[in-house]
């Protein structure tokens, strides 16, 4: 009889642990969704050519604005302008990715997540 009671206690404990784990998973899912919603509202501006070209991206990497100094509109400087556009876009993208990484690290602090695993999924 004692053995059966012990098994019952262990099963109850395991069930409580499982329910607790499921509750935490649901809570983390809600936090990740909130973080993704917040990231979508972020904006980052990248610059190139000392500010002659600037690109603003949203947290979803959508280009929101593009500014080009009028001095770059010269026929013989098209390649320079193209290079500056790419550089400004890449700068803005790197800034958005950095903000996303910082927010994800803040949310997942203390969780046993394998190195290199990118979140949000």
C-alpha positions in Angstrom: 0.0 0.0 0.0 2.9 2.4 0.9 4.5 1.8 -2.5 1.2 2.6 -4.3 0.8 5.9 -2.3 4.4 6.8 -3.1 3.8 6.3 -6.8 0.7 8.3 -6.6 2.5 11.2 -4.9 5.3 11.0 -7.5 2.7 11.1 -10.3 0.9 14.1 -8.7 4.2 15.9 -8.4 5.2 15.1 -12.0 1.7 16.4 -13.2 2.1 19.6 -11.2 5.6 20.1 -12.7 4.3 19.5 -16.2 1.4 21.9 -15.7 3.8 24.4 -14.3 6.1 24.0 -17.3 3.2 24.4 -19.7 2.1 27.5 -17.9 5.6 29.0 -18.2 5.8 28.0 -21.9 2.5 29.8 -22.5 3.8 32.9 -20.6 7.0 32.9 -22.6 5.0 32.6 -25.8 3.0 35.7 -24.8 6.2 37.6 -23.9 7.7 36.6 -27.3 4.6 37.9 -29.1 4.7 41.1 -27.2 8.5 41.5 -28.0 7.8 40.8 -31.7 5.1 43.4 -31.7 7.5 45.9 -30.1 10.3 45.1 -32.5 7.9 45.7 -35.4 7.5 49.3 -34.2 11.2 50.0 -33.9 13.0 52.1 -36.4 16.7 52.5 -37.1 18.5 54.9 -39.5 21.7 54.0 -41.2 23.9 56.6 -42.8 26.7 56.6 -45.4 29.0 59.2 -46.9 29.0 61.2 -43.7 25.3 61.6 -43.7 24.9 62.3 -47.4 22.6 59.2 -47.7 20.4 57.9 -44.9 18.0 55.0 -44.9 15.4 54.3 -42.2 14.2 50.7 -41.7 11.4 49.3 -39.5 11.9 46.4 -37.2 10.5 44.2 -40.0 13.3 45.5 -42.3 10.9 47.5 -44.4 12.4 50.7 -45.8 10.5 53.6 -44.3 12.5 56.5 -45.7 15.4 57.3 -47.9 17.2 60.7 -48.0 19.8 61.6 -50.5 21.8 64.9 -50.4 21.2 66.7 -53.7 24.9 67.1 -54.2 25.0 63.4 -55.2 22.8 63.9 -58.2 25.6 64.2 -60.7 25.7 62.0 -63.8 29.3 61.0 -63.2 28.6 59.9 -59.6 25.9 57.3 -60.1 28.1 54.5 -58.9 29.1 56.4 -55.8 25.4 57.0 -55.0 24.6 53.3 -55.5 27.4 52.3 -53.1 26.2 54.8 -50.5 22.6 53.6 -50.8 23.7 50.0 -50.1 26.0 51.1 -47.3 23.3 53.1 -45.6 20.8 50.2 -45.9 23.2 47.7 -44.5 24.0 50.1 -41.6 20.3 50.5 -40.8 19.8 46.7 -41.0 22.7 46.0 -38.7 21.2 48.5 -36.2 17.8 46.8 -36.3 19.4 43.4 -35.9 21.3 44.7 -32.8 18.1 46.1 -31.3 16.4 42.8 -31.9 19.2 40.8 -30.3 19.3 43.1 -27.2 15.5 42.7 -26.7 15.7 38.9 -27.2 18.6 38.6 -24.7 16.7 40.7 -22.1 13.6 38.4 -22.5 15.5 35.1 -22.5 17.9 36.0 -19.7 18.4 33.0 -17.5 16.8 30.5 -19.9 18.9 27.5 -21.0 18.9 28.3 -24.7 21.7 26.7 -26.8 24.3 29.1 -28.2 23.7 30.2 -31.7 19.9 29.6 -31.5 18.2 32.6 -33.1 15.1 33.9 -31.4 12.4 34.9 -32.2 11.9 31.8 -34.4 
